Amino acid sequence: MDERRKGTAPLDEARLRQRAIGVKLRQMFDEVVNEPVPDEFLDILRRADNKTGER
């Protein structure tokens, strides 16, 4: 049983690493989602909406 446990240690370590990466990615995504949209970009979107509404 001790031998089997040694074989899973690298897997456990990899899972912990993956979990930590996932947590960090979610934090980064949440930060980006909560950033304000620049006014210039909003103007571009408004103009695009107006052009598609004219068709």
mmCIF file as Biopython writes it, N, C-alpha, C and O atoms, coordinates in Angstrom:
data_model
#
loop_
_atom_site.group_PDB
_atom_site.id
_atom_site.type_symbol
_atom_site.label_atom_id
_atom_site.label_alt_id
_atom_site.label_comp_id
_atom_site.label_asym_id
_atom_site.label_entity_id
_atom_site.label_seq_id
_atom_site.pdbx_PDB_ins_code
_atom_site.Cartn_x
_atom_site.Cartn_y
_atom_site.Cartn_z
_atom_site.occupancy
_atom_site.B_iso_or_equiv
_atom_site.auth_seq_id
_atom_site.auth_asym_id
_atom_site.pdbx_PDB_model_num
ATOM 1   N N  . MET A ? 1  ? 0.836   -1.190 0.000   1.0 0.0 1  A 1 
ATOM 2   C CA . MET A ? 1  ? 0.000   0.000  0.000   1.0 0.0 1  A 1 
ATOM 3   C C  . MET A ? 1  ? 0.875   1.246  0.000   1.0 0.0 1  A 1 
ATOM 4   O O  . MET A ? 1  ? 0.538   2.238  -0.648  1.0 0.0 1  A 1 
ATOM 5   N N  . ASP A ? 2  ? 1.970   1.209  0.703   1.0 0.0 2  A 1 
ATOM 6   C CA . ASP A ? 2  ? 2.886   2.342  0.746   1.0 0.0 2  A 1 
ATOM 7   C C  . ASP A ? 2  ? 3.463   2.616  -0.637  1.0 0.0 2  A 1 
ATOM 8   O O  . ASP A ? 2  ? 3.661   3.773  -1.008  1.0 0.0 2  A 1 
ATOM 9   N N  . GLU A ? 3  ? 3.732   1.565  -1.399  1.0 0.0 3  A 1 
ATOM 10  C CA . GLU A ? 3  ? 4.262   1.712  -2.752  1.0 0.0 3  A 1 
ATOM 11  C C  . GLU A ? 3  ? 3.229   2.387  -3.659  1.0 0.0 3  A 1 
ATOM 12  O O  . GLU A ? 3  ? 3.591   3.245  -4.464  1.0 0.0 3  A 1 
ATOM 13  N N  . ARG A ? 4  ? 1.967   2.019  -3.543  1.0 0.0 4  A 1 
ATOM 14  C CA . ARG A ? 4  ? 0.915   2.634  -4.357  1.0 0.0 4  A 1 
ATOM 15  C C  . ARG A ? 4  ? 0.783   4.116  -4.041  1.0 0.0 4  A 1 
ATOM 16  O O  . ARG A ? 4  ? 0.560   4.933  -4.935  1.0 0.0 4  A 1 
ATOM 17  N N  . ARG A ? 5  ? 0.918   4.448  -2.803  1.0 0.0 5  A 1 
ATOM 18  C CA . ARG A ? 5  ? 0.798   5.858  -2.380  1.0 0.0 5  A 1 
ATOM 19  C C  . ARG A ? 5  ? 1.920   6.696  -2.977  1.0 0.0 5  A 1 
ATOM 20  O O  . ARG A ? 5  ? 1.702   7.849  -3.348  1.0 0.0 5  A 1 
ATOM 21  N N  . LYS A ? 6  ? 3.103   6.133  -3.071  1.0 0.0 6  A 1 
ATOM 22  C CA . LYS A ? 6  ? 4.224   6.870  -3.659  1.0 0.0 6  A 1 
ATOM 23  C C  . LYS A ? 6  ? 3.933   7.199  -5.117  1.0 0.0 6  A 1 
ATOM 24  O O  . LYS A ? 6  ? 4.320   8.263  -5.600  1.0 0.0 6  A 1 
ATOM 25  N N  . GLY A ? 7  ? 3.265   6.312  -5.811  1.0 0.0 7  A 1 
ATOM 26  C CA . GLY A ? 7  ? 2.944   6.530  -7.216  1.0 0.0 7  A 1 
ATOM 27  C C  . GLY A ? 7  ? 1.912   7.613  -7.426  1.0 0.0 7  A 1 
ATOM 28  O O  . GLY A ? 7  ? 1.866   8.230  -8.490  1.0 0.0 7  A 1 
ATOM 29  N N  . THR A ? 8  ? 1.080   7.855  -6.422  1.0 0.0 8  A 1 
ATOM 30  C CA . THR A ? 8  ? 0.035   8.872  -6.575  1.0 0.0 8  A 1 
ATOM 31  C C  . THR A ? 8  ? 0.505   10.251 -6.121  1.0 0.0 8  A 1 
ATOM 32  O O  . THR A ? 8  ? -0.172  11.247 -6.377  1.0 0.0 8  A 1 
ATOM 33  N N  . ALA A ? 9  ? 1.639   10.322 -5.460  1.0 0.0 9  A 1 
ATOM 34  C CA . ALA A ? 9  ? 2.138   11.617 -4.978  1.0 0.0 9  A 1 
ATOM 35  C C  . ALA A ? 9  ? 2.310   12.618 -6.121  1.0 0.0 9  A 1 
ATOM 36  O O  . ALA A ? 9  ? 1.880   13.764 -5.987  1.0 0.0 9  A 1 
ATOM 37  N N  . PRO A ? 10 ? 2.925   12.224 -7.242  1.0 0.0 10 A 1 
ATOM 38  C CA . PRO A ? 10 ? 3.033   13.189 -8.353  1.0 0.0 10 A 1 
ATOM 39  C C  . PRO A ? 10 ? 1.661   13.606 -8.895  1.0 0.0 10 A 1 
ATOM 40  O O  . PRO A ? 10 ? 1.474   14.756 -9.292  1.0 0.0 10 A 1 
ATOM 41  N N  . LEU A ? 11 ? 0.699   12.669 -8.912  1.0 0.0 11 A 1 
ATOM 42  C CA . LEU A ? 11 ? -0.648  13.012 -9.369  1.0 0.0 11 A 1 
ATOM 43  C C  . LEU A ? 11 ? -1.312  14.002 -8.423  1.0 0.0 11 A 1 
ATOM 44  O O  . LEU A ? 11 ? -1.953  14.957 -8.862  1.0 0.0 11 A 1 
ATOM 45  N N  . ASP A ? 12 ? -1.157  13.771 -7.131  1.0 0.0 12 A 1 
ATOM 46  C CA . ASP A ? 12 ? -1.727  14.691 -6.142  1.0 0.0 12 A 1 
ATOM 47  C C  . ASP A ? 12 ? -1.116  16.082 -6.302  1.0 0.0 12 A 1 
ATOM 48  O O  . ASP A ? 12 ? -1.816  17.093 -6.228  1.0 0.0 12 A 1 
ATOM 49  N N  . GLU A ? 13 ? 0.185   16.118 -6.519  1.0 0.0 13 A 1 
ATOM 50  C CA . GLU A ? 13 ? 0.878   17.388 -6.691  1.0 0.0 13 A 1 
ATOM 51  C C  . GLU A ? 13 ? 0.387   18.104 -7.959  1.0 0.0 13 A 1 
ATOM 52  O O  . GLU A ? 13 ? 0.181   19.317 -7.953  1.0 0.0 13 A 1 
ATOM 53  N N  . ALA A ? 14 ? 0.205   17.353 -9.026  1.0 0.0 14 A 1 
ATOM 54  C CA . ALA A ? 14 ? -0.278  17.928 -10.281 1.0 0.0 14 A 1 
ATOM 55  C C  . ALA A ? 14 ? -1.699  18.460 -10.110 1.0 0.0 14 A 1 
ATOM 56  O O  . ALA A ? 14 ? -2.034  19.523 -10.631 1.0 0.0 14 A 1 
ATOM 57  N N  . ARG A ? 15 ? -2.525  17.723 -9.386  1.0 0.0 15 A 1 
ATOM 58  C CA . ARG A ? 15 ? -3.910  18.184 -9.158  1.0 0.0 15 A 1 
ATOM 59  C C  . ARG A ? 15 ? -3.936  19.468 -8.338  1.0 0.0 15 A 1 
ATOM 60  O O  . ARG A ? 15 ? -4.716  20.376 -8.624  1.0 0.0 15 A 1 
ATOM 61  N N  . LEU A ? 16 ? -3.087  19.545 -7.325  1.0 0.0 16 A 1 
ATOM 62  C CA . LEU A ? 16 ? -3.016  20.761 -6.516  1.0 0.0 16 A 1 
ATOM 63  C C  . LEU A ? 16 ? -2.558  21.945 -7.366  1.0 0.0 16 A 1 
ATOM 64  O O  . LEU A ? 16 ? -3.081  23.052 -7.239  1.0 0.0 16 A 1 
ATOM 65  N N  . ARG A ? 17 ? -1.581  21.701 -8.227  1.0 0.0 17 A 1 
ATOM 66  C CA . ARG A ? 17 ? -1.081  22.747 -9.111  1.0 0.0 17 A 1 
ATOM 67  C C  . ARG A ? 17 ? -2.185  23.211 -10.063 1.0 0.0 17 A 1 
ATOM 68  O O  . ARG A ? 17 ? -2.378  24.409 -10.270 1.0 0.0 17 A 1 
ATOM 69  N N  . GLN A ? 18 ? -2.907  22.241 -10.641 1.0 0.0 18 A 1 
ATOM 70  C CA . GLN A ? 18 ? -4.003  22.583 -11.552 1.0 0.0 18 A 1 
ATOM 71  C C  . GLN A ? 18 ? -5.093  23.373 -10.838 1.0 0.0 18 A 1 
ATOM 72  O O  . GLN A ? 18 ? -5.637  24.332 -11.385 1.0 0.0 18 A 1 
ATOM 73  N N  . ARG A ? 19 ? -5.401  22.967 -9.631  1.0 0.0 19 A 1 
ATOM 74  C CA . ARG A ? 19 ? -6.426  23.672 -8.857  1.0 0.0 19 A 1 
ATOM 75  C C  . ARG A ? 19 ? -5.984  25.109 -8.578  1.0 0.0 19 A 1 
ATOM 76  O O  . ARG A ? 19 ? -6.785  26.036 -8.693  1.0 0.0 19 A 1 
ATOM 77  N N  . ALA A ? 20 ? -4.719  25.298 -8.212  1.0 0.0 20 A 1 
ATOM 78  C CA . ALA A ? 20 ? -4.206  26.639 -7.937  1.0 0.0 20 A 1 
ATOM 79  C C  . ALA A ? 20 ? -4.248  27.498 -9.204  1.0 0.0 20 A 1 
ATOM 80  O O  . ALA A ? 20 ? -4.590  28.679 -9.145  1.0 0.0 20 A 1 
ATOM 81  N N  . ILE A ? 21 ? -3.903  26.909 -10.336 1.0 0.0 21 A 1 
ATOM 82  C CA . ILE A ? 21 ? -3.966  27.634 -11.605 1.0 0.0 21 A 1 
ATOM 83  C C  . ILE A ? 21 ? -5.409  28.026 -11.912 1.0 0.0 21 A 1 
ATOM 84  O O  . ILE A ? 21 ? -5.676  29.155 -12.325 1.0 0.0 21 A 1 
ATOM 85  N N  . GLY A ? 22 ? -6.330  27.099 -11.712 1.0 0.0 22 A 1 
ATOM 86  C CA . GLY A ? 22 ? -7.746  27.379 -11.955 1.0 0.0 22 A 1 
ATOM 87  C C  . GLY A ? 22 ? -8.265  28.515 -11.088 1.0 0.0 22 A 1 
ATOM 88  O O  . GLY A ? 22 ? -9.009  29.373 -11.562 1.0 0.0 22 A 1 
ATOM 89  N N  . VAL A ? 23 ? -7.876  28.521 -9.831  1.0 0.0 23 A 1 
ATOM 90  C CA . VAL A ? 23 ? -8.308  29.580 -8.910  1.0 0.0 23 A 1 
ATOM 91  C C  . VAL A ? 23 ? -7.771  30.926 -9.390  1.0 0.0 23 A 1 
ATOM 92  O O  . VAL A ? 23 ? -8.499  31.918 -9.416  1.0 0.0 23 A 1 
ATOM 93  N N  . LYS A ? 24 ? -6.498  30.953 -9.768  1.0 0.0 24 A 1 
ATOM 94  C CA . LYS A ? 24 ? -5.884  32.200 -10.230 1.0 0.0 24 A 1 
ATOM 95  C C  . LYS A ? 24 ? -6.528  32.686 -11.524 1.0 0.0 24 A 1 
ATOM 96  O O  . LYS A ? 24 ? -6.769  33.883 -11.683 1.0 0.0 24 A 1 
ATOM 97  N N  . LEU A ? 25 ? -6.807  31.774 -12.446 1.0 0.0 25 A 1 
ATOM 98  C CA . LEU A ? 25 ? -7.463  32.158 -13.696 1.0 0.0 25 A 1 
ATOM 99  C C  . LEU A ? 25 ? -8.852  32.739 -13.449 1.0 0.0 25 A 1 
ATOM 100 O O  . LEU A ? 25 ? -9.241  33.719 -14.085 1.0 0.0 25 A 1 
ATOM 101 N N  . ARG A ? 26 ? -9.597  32.136 -12.527 1.0 0.0 26 A 1 
ATOM 102 C CA . ARG A ? 26 ? -10.925 32.663 -12.200 1.0 0.0 26 A 1 
ATOM 103 C C  . ARG A ? 26 ? -10.813 34.064 -11.596 1.0 0.0 26 A 1 
ATOM 104 O O  . ARG A ? 26 ? -11.621 34.939 -11.909 1.0 0.0 26 A 1 
ATOM 105 N N  . GLN A ? 27 ? -9.820  34.280 -10.736 1.0 0.0 27 A 1 
ATOM 106 C CA . GLN A ? 27 ? -9.625  35.609 -10.146 1.0 0.0 27 A 1 
ATOM 107 C C  . GLN A ? 27 ? -9.306  36.638 -11.227 1.0 0.0 27 A 1 
ATOM 108 O O  . GLN A ? 27 ? -9.846  37.744 -11.222 1.0 0.0 27 A 1 
ATOM 109 N N  . MET A ? 28 ? -8.422  36.265 -12.152 1.0 0.0 28 A 1 
ATOM 110 C CA . MET A ? 28 ? -8.053  37.177 -13.235 1.0 0.0 28 A 1 
ATOM 111 C C  . MET A ? 28 ? -9.259  37.479 -14.124 1.0 0.0 28 A 1 
ATOM 112 O O  . MET A ? 28 ? -9.474  38.626 -14.515 1.0 0.0 28 A 1 
ATOM 113 N N  . PHE A ? 29 ? -10.040 36.457 -14.440 1.0 0.0 29 A 1 
ATOM 114 C CA . PHE A ? 29 ? -11.224 36.639 -15.270 1.0 0.0 29 A 1 
ATOM 115 C C  . PHE A ? 29 ? -12.206 37.585 -14.587 1.0 0.0 29 A 1 
ATOM 116 O O  . PHE A ? 29 ? -12.746 38.489 -15.224 1.0 0.0 29 A 1 
ATOM 117 N N  . ASP A ? 30 ? -12.438 37.378 -13.296 1.0 0.0 30 A 1 
ATOM 118 C CA . ASP A ? 30 ? -13.361 38.238 -12.557 1.0 0.0 30 A 1 
ATOM 119 C C  . ASP A ? 30 ? -12.893 39.690 -12.570 1.0 0.0 30 A 1 
ATOM 120 O O  . ASP A ? 30 ? -13.710 40.603 -12.686 1.0 0.0 30 A 1 
ATOM 121 N N  . GLU A ? 31 ? -11.588 39.908 -12.453 1.0 0.0 31 A 1 
ATOM 122 C CA . GLU A ? 31 ? -11.053 41.269 -12.490 1.0 0.0 31 A 1 
ATOM 123 C C  . GLU A ? 31 ? -11.319 41.915 -13.845 1.0 0.0 31 A 1 
ATOM 124 O O  . GLU A ? 31 ? -11.733 43.072 -13.915 1.0 0.0 31 A 1 
ATOM 125 N N  . VAL A ? 32 ? -11.082 41.173 -14.911 1.0 0.0 32 A 1 
ATOM 126 C CA . VAL A ? 32 ? -11.288 41.705 -16.260 1.0 0.0 32 A 1 
ATOM 127 C C  . VAL A ? 32 ? -12.765 41.996 -16.499 1.0 0.0 32 A 1 
ATOM 128 O O  . VAL A ? 32 ? -13.109 43.036 -17.062 1.0 0.0 32 A 1 
ATOM 129 N N  . VAL A ? 33 ? -13.626 41.097 -16.081 1.0 0.0 33 A 1 
ATOM 130 C CA . VAL A ? 33 ? -15.066 41.281 -16.282 1.0 0.0 33 A 1 
ATOM 131 C C  . VAL A ? 33 ? -15.560 42.531 -15.557 1.0 0.0 33 A 1 
ATOM 132 O O  . VAL A ? 33 ? -16.474 43.205 -16.031 1.0 0.0 33 A 1 
ATOM 133 N N  . ASN A ? 34 ? -14.968 42.832 -14.435 1.0 0.0 34 A 1 
ATOM 134 C CA . ASN A ? 34 ? -15.426 43.968 -13.632 1.0 0.0 34 A 1 
ATOM 135 C C  . ASN A ? 34 ? -14.769 45.290 -14.019 1.0 0.0 34 A 1 
ATOM 136 O O  . ASN A ? 34 ? -15.097 46.329 -13.446 1.0 0.0 34 A 1 
ATOM 137 N N  . GLU A ? 35 ? -13.846 45.270 -14.983 1.0 0.0 35 A 1 
ATOM 138 C CA . GLU A ? 35 ? -13.226 46.516 -15.432 1.0 0.0 35 A 1 
ATOM 139 C C  . GLU A ? 35 ? -14.254 47.339 -16.210 1.0 0.0 35 A 1 
ATOM 140 O O  . GLU A ? 35 ? -15.096 46.784 -16.915 1.0 0.0 35 A 1 
ATOM 141 N N  . PRO A ? 36 ? -14.181 48.646 -16.080 1.0 0.0 36 A 1 
ATOM 142 C CA . PRO A ? 36 ? -15.110 49.484 -16.848 1.0 0.0 36 A 1 
ATOM 143 C C  . PRO A ? 36 ? -14.750 49.453 -18.335 1.0 0.0 36 A 1 
ATOM 144 O O  . PRO A ? 36 ? -13.589 49.285 -18.707 1.0 0.0 36 A 1 
ATOM 145 N N  . VAL A ? 37 ? -15.773 49.617 -19.170 1.0 0.0 37 A 1 
ATOM 146 C CA . VAL A ? 37 ? -15.563 49.649 -20.615 1.0 0.0 37 A 1 
ATOM 147 C C  . VAL A ? 37 ? -15.187 51.087 -20.988 1.0 0.0 37 A 1 
ATOM 148 O O  . VAL A ? 37 ? -15.882 52.027 -20.603 1.0 0.0 37 A 1 
ATOM 149 N N  . PRO A ? 38 ? -14.091 51.262 -21.734 1.0 0.0 38 A 1 
ATOM 150 C CA . PRO A ? 38 ? -13.691 52.631 -22.118 1.0 0.0 38 A 1 
ATOM 151 C C  . PRO A ? 38 ? -14.771 53.315 -22.969 1.0 0.0 38 A 1 
ATOM 152 O O  . PRO A ? 38 ? -15.443 52.670 -23.775 1.0 0.0 38 A 1 
ATOM 153 N N  . ASP A ? 39 ? -14.924 54.616 -22.777 1.0 0.0 39 A 1 
ATOM 154 C CA . ASP A ? 39 ? -15.931 55.387 -23.514 1.0 0.0 39 A 1 
ATOM 155 C C  . ASP A ? 39 ? -15.750 55.270 -25.024 1.0 0.0 39 A 1 
ATOM 156 O O  . ASP A ? 39 ? -16.729 55.191 -25.767 1.0 0.0 39 A 1 
ATOM 157 N N  . GLU A ? 40 ? -14.490 55.260 -25.479 1.0 0.0 40 A 1 
ATOM 158 C CA . GLU A ? 40 ? -14.241 55.164 -26.921 1.0 0.0 40 A 1 
ATOM 159 C C  . GLU A ? 40 ? -14.813 53.858 -27.478 1.0 0.0 40 A 1 
ATOM 160 O O  . GLU A ? 40 ? -15.367 53.836 -28.577 1.0 0.0 40 A 1 
ATOM 161 N N  . PHE A ? 41 ? -14.679 52.799 -26.733 1.0 0.0 41 A 1 
ATOM 162 C CA . PHE A ? 41 ? -15.196 51.505 -27.180 1.0 0.0 41 A 1 
ATOM 163 C C  . PHE A ? 41 ? -16.724 51.517 -27.191 1.0 0.0 41 A 1 
ATOM 164 O O  . PHE A ? 41 ? -17.349 50.973 -28.102 1.0 0.0 41 A 1 
ATOM 165 N N  . LEU A ? 42 ? -17.314 52.132 -26.188 1.0 0.0 42 A 1 
ATOM 166 C CA . LEU A ? 42 ? -18.776 52.244 -26.149 1.0 0.0 42 A 1 
ATOM 167 C C  . LEU A ? 42 ? -19.285 53.045 -27.343 1.0 0.0 42 A 1 
ATOM 168 O O  . LEU A ? 42 ? -20.322 52.713 -27.917 1.0 0.0 42 A 1 
ATOM 169 N N  . ASP A ? 43 ? -18.556 54.104 -27.721 1.0 0.0 43 A 1 
ATOM 170 C CA . ASP A ? 43 ? -18.940 54.889 -28.897 1.0 0.0 43 A 1 
ATOM 171 C C  . ASP A ? 43 ? -18.900 54.039 -30.161 1.0 0.0 43 A 1 
ATOM 172 O O  . ASP A ? 43 ? -19.803 54.118 -30.993 1.0 0.0 43 A 1 
ATOM 173 N N  . ILE A ? 44 ? -17.861 53.232 -30.307 1.0 0.0 44 A 1 
ATOM 174 C CA . ILE A ? 44 ? -17.746 52.344 -31.473 1.0 0.0 44 A 1 
ATOM 175 C C  . ILE A ? 44 ? -18.929 51.375 -31.511 1.0 0.0 44 A 1 
ATOM 176 O O  . ILE A ? 44 ? -19.513 51.150 -32.571 1.0 0.0 44 A 1 
ATOM 177 N N  . LEU A ? 45 ? -19.281 50.807 -30.371 1.0 0.0 45 A 1 
ATOM 178 C CA . LEU A ? 45 ? -20.407 49.876 -30.314 1.0 0.0 45 A 1 
ATOM 179 C C  . LEU A ? 45 ? -21.720 50.573 -30.664 1.0 0.0 45 A 1 
ATOM 180 O O  . LEU A ? 45 ? -22.557 50.007 -31.367 1.0 0.0 45 A 1 
ATOM 181 N N  . ARG A ? 46 ? -21.901 51.803 -30.172 1.0 0.0 46 A 1 
ATOM 182 C CA . ARG A ? 46 ? -23.126 52.550 -30.483 1.0 0.0 46 A 1 
ATOM 183 C C  . ARG A ? 46 ? -23.232 52.816 -31.982 1.0 0.0 46 A 1 
ATOM 184 O O  . ARG A ? 46 ? -24.301 52.656 -32.571 1.0 0.0 46 A 1 
ATOM 185 N N  . ARG A ? 47 ? -22.109 53.225 -32.603 1.0 0.0 47 A 1 
ATOM 186 C CA . ARG A ? 47 ? -22.115 53.491 -34.039 1.0 0.0 47 A 1 
ATOM 187 C C  . ARG A ? 47 ? -22.417 52.213 -34.818 1.0 0.0 47 A 1 
ATOM 188 O O  . ARG A ? 47 ? -23.161 52.245 -35.798 1.0 0.0 47 A 1 
ATOM 189 N N  . ALA A ? 48 ? -21.850 51.105 -34.392 1.0 0.0 48 A 1 
ATOM 190 C CA . ALA A ? 48 ? -22.105 49.829 -35.065 1.0 0.0 48 A 1 
ATOM 191 C C  . ALA A ? 48 ? -23.577 49.449 -34.928 1.0 0.0 48 A 1 
ATOM 192 O O  . ALA A ? 48 ? -24.182 48.968 -35.885 1.0 0.0 48 A 1 
ATOM 193 N N  . ASP A ? 49 ? -24.150 49.660 -33.758 1.0 0.0 49 A 1 
ATOM 194 C CA . ASP A ? 49 ? -25.579 49.354 -33.552 1.0 0.0 49 A 1 
ATOM 195 C C  . ASP A ? 49 ? -26.444 50.227 -34.451 1.0 0.0 49 A 1 
ATOM 196 O O  . ASP A ? 49 ? -27.422 49.754 -35.031 1.0 0.0 49 A 1 
ATOM 197 N N  . ASN A ? 50 ? -26.088 51.485 -34.563 1.0 0.0 50 A 1 
ATOM 198 C CA . ASN A ? 50 ? -26.865 52.406 -35.408 1.0 0.0 50 A 1 
ATOM 199 C C  . ASN A ? 50 ? -26.800 51.991 -36.868 1.0 0.0 50 A 1 
ATOM 200 O O  . ASN A ? 50 ? -27.802 52.068 -37.579 1.0 0.0 50 A 1 
ATOM 201 N N  . LYS A ? 51 ? -25.632 51.552 -37.325 1.0 0.0 51 A 1 
ATOM 202 C CA . LYS A ? 51 ? -25.500 51.131 -38.722 1.0 0.0 51 A 1 
ATOM 203 C C  . LYS A ? 51 ? -26.300 49.874 -38.997 1.0 0.0 51 A 1 
ATOM 204 O O  . LYS A ? 51 ? -26.912 49.757 -40.059 1.0 0.0 51 A 1 
ATOM 205 N N  . THR A ? 52 ? -26.310 48.931 -38.067 1.0 0.0 52 A 1 
ATOM 206 C CA . THR A ? 52 ? -27.083 47.694 -38.296 1.0 0.0 52 A 1 
ATOM 207 C C  . THR A ? 52 ? -28.576 47.973 -38.190 1.0 0.0 52 A 1 
ATOM 208 O O  . THR A ? 52 ? -29.371 47.260 -38.802 1.0 0.0 52 A 1 
ATOM 209 N N  . GLY A ? 53 ? -28.980 48.986 -37.433 1.0 0.0 53 A 1 
ATOM 210 C CA . GLY A ? 53 ? -30.377 49.352 -37.312 1.0 0.0 53 A 1 
ATOM 211 C C  . GLY A ? 53 ? -30.893 50.051 -38.549 1.0 0.0 53 A 1 
ATOM 212 O O  . GLY A ? 53 ? -32.095 50.041 -38.815 1.0 0.0 53 A 1 
ATOM 213 N N  . GLU A ? 54 ? -29.983 50.670 -39.323 1.0 0.0 54 A 1 
ATOM 214 C CA . GLU A ? 54 ? -30.372 51.383 -40.537 1.0 0.0 54 A 1 
ATOM 215 C C  . GLU A ? 54 ? -30.669 50.427 -41.695 1.0 0.0 54 A 1 
ATOM 216 O O  . GLU A ? 54 ? -31.349 50.811 -42.646 1.0 0.0 54 A 1 
ATOM 217 N N  . ARG A ? 55 ? -30.181 49.216 -41.631 1.0 0.0 55 A 1 
ATOM 218 C CA . ARG A ? 55 ? -30.319 48.264 -42.744 1.0 0.0 55 A 1 
ATOM 219 C C  . ARG A ? 55 ? -31.735 47.774 -42.884 1.0 0.0 55 A 1 
ATOM 220 O O  . ARG A ? 55 ? -32.025 46.969 -43.769 1.0 0.0 55 A 1 
#
